[in-house]
Amino acid sequence: MAFFDNVKGKNVIIGLAIGIGAAVVAPIVVPIIAAAAKPLAKAAIKGGVKAYRRGREMMAELKEVAEDVVAEAKAEVSEVQQEQEIVTPPGEGGK
C-alpha cells in the first residue's frame, strides 16, 4: 500500500471505491431503472404530442380571428372611401 501513501489525499482511493461499487451495482440497478424509465418517457412523449396538437388548434383559431379582423378593417376602410367619394364628387377637388 506504499503507492497509496504517496498519493496526495485519499481522493483516489475513494474514487476507485466508488467506481468499483458502481460497476458491481450497475448490472442490477440499470435494468430496474430502464424498466421504470420507459413508461415515464412514453408518457412524456404523449403529453408533448397532445400539447403540440392543441397548440396547432389554438393557432388555427387565432389565425381565423385575425383574418376576420383584417377583413372587417378593410371593409370599413372601403366604406369610408366610398362615403368620401359621395361627399366630394370627382373633379371638384373638395377645396
C-alpha positions as a Python dict, from the first residue, in 0.01 Angstrom:
ca = {
    (1, 'M'): (0, 0, 0),
    (2, 'A'): (303, 226, -28),
    (3, 'F'): (164, 356, -359),
    (4, 'F'): (-144, 497, -191),
    (5, 'D'): (58, 658, 85),
    (6, 'N'): (247, 874, -164),
    (7, 'V'): (-72, 1000, -334),
    (8, 'K'): (-182, 1345, -224),
    (9, 'G'): (-501, 1292, -26),
    (10, 'K'): (-723, 989, -24),
    (11, 'N'): (-944, 1108, -311),
    (12, 'V'): (-802, 846, -549),
    (13, 'I'): (-889, 564, -312),
    (14, 'I'): (-1238, 699, -260),
    (15, 'G'): (-1281, 742, -636),
    (16, 'L'): (-1168, 385, -704),
    (17, 'A'): (-1402, 251, -436),
    (18, 'I'): (-1696, 440, -583),
    (19, 'G'): (-1609, 322, -935),
    (20, 'I'): (-1581, -42, -832),
    (21, 'G'): (-1904, -18, -633),
    (22, 'A'): (-2084, 134, -930),
    (23, 'A'): (-1951, -140, -1159),
    (24, 'V'): (-2084, -407, -923),
    (25, 'V'): (-2423, -245, -863),
    (26, 'A'): (-2488, -115, -1219),
    (27, 'P'): (-2590, -450, -1376),
    (28, 'I'): (-2856, -486, -1108),
    (29, 'V'): (-2983, -128, -1096),
    (30, 'V'): (-2976, -32, -1467),
    (31, 'P'): (-3247, -280, -1581),
    (32, 'I'): (-3474, -168, -1296),
    (33, 'I'): (-3427, 199, -1385),
    (34, 'A'): (-3473, 126, -1756),
    (35, 'A'): (-3799, -60, -1688),
    (36, 'A'): (-3930, 236, -1488),
    (37, 'A'): (-3799, 499, -1729),
    (38, 'K'): (-3967, 360, -2042),
    (39, 'P'): (-4326, 428, -1929),
    (40, 'L'): (-4224, 770, -1799),
    (41, 'A'): (-4060, 860, -2129),
    (42, 'K'): (-4361, 731, -2319),
    (43, 'A'): (-4598, 940, -2106),
    (44, 'A'): (-4382, 1250, -2157),
    (45, 'I'): (-4385, 1200, -2533),
    (46, 'K'): (-4763, 1152, -2533),
    (47, 'G'): (-4803, 1473, -2335),
    (48, 'G'): (-4580, 1656, -2583),
    (49, 'V'): (-4781, 1531, -2879),
    (50, 'K'): (-5108, 1635, -2716),
    (51, 'A'): (-4969, 1980, -2634),
    (52, 'Y'): (-4843, 2019, -2991),
    (53, 'R'): (-5183, 1928, -3136),
    (54, 'R'): (-5365, 2166, -2900),
    (55, 'G'): (-5119, 2439, -2990),
    (56, 'R'): (-5189, 2389, -3359),
    (57, 'E'): (-5563, 2413, -3295),
    (58, 'M'): (-5520, 2732, -3096),
    (59, 'M'): (-5302, 2886, -3367),
    (60, 'A'): (-5560, 2797, -3633),
    (61, 'E'): (-5831, 2968, -3426),
    (62, 'L'): (-5609, 3272, -3374),
    (63, 'K'): (-5538, 3290, -3747),
    (64, 'E'): (-5910, 3277, -3823),
    (65, 'V'): (-5986, 3558, -3577),
    (66, 'A'): (-5701, 3771, -3718),
    (67, 'E'): (-5826, 3717, -4074),
    (68, 'D'): (-6177, 3822, -3968),
    (69, 'V'): (-6045, 4140, -3803),
    (70, 'V'): (-5839, 4228, -4113),
    (71, 'A'): (-6140, 4169, -4339),
    (72, 'E'): (-6359, 4391, -4118),
    (73, 'A'): (-6095, 4666, -4117),
    (74, 'K'): (-6064, 4653, -4497),
    (75, 'A'): (-6441, 4670, -4530),
    (76, 'E'): (-6455, 4975, -4301),
    (77, 'V'): (-6178, 5149, -4496),
    (78, 'S'): (-6357, 5077, -4822),
    (79, 'E'): (-6681, 5207, -4674),
    (80, 'V'): (-6516, 5532, -4558),
    (81, 'Q'): (-6361, 5582, -4903),
    (82, 'Q'): (-6698, 5533, -5070),
    (83, 'E'): (-6859, 5786, -4835),
    (84, 'Q'): (-6586, 6039, -4914),
    (85, 'E'): (-6637, 5987, -5287),
    (86, 'I'): (-7010, 6054, -5243),
    (87, 'V'): (-6948, 6371, -5039),
    (88, 'T'): (-6690, 6512, -5285),
    (89, 'P'): (-6762, 6400, -5640),
    (90, 'P'): (-6460, 6354, -5863),
    (91, 'G'): (-6338, 6666, -6036),
    (92, 'E'): (-6444, 6911, -5764),
    (93, 'G'): (-6128, 6857, -5561),
    (94, 'G'): (-6304, 6923, -5233),
    (95, 'K'): (-6145, 7270, -5190),
}
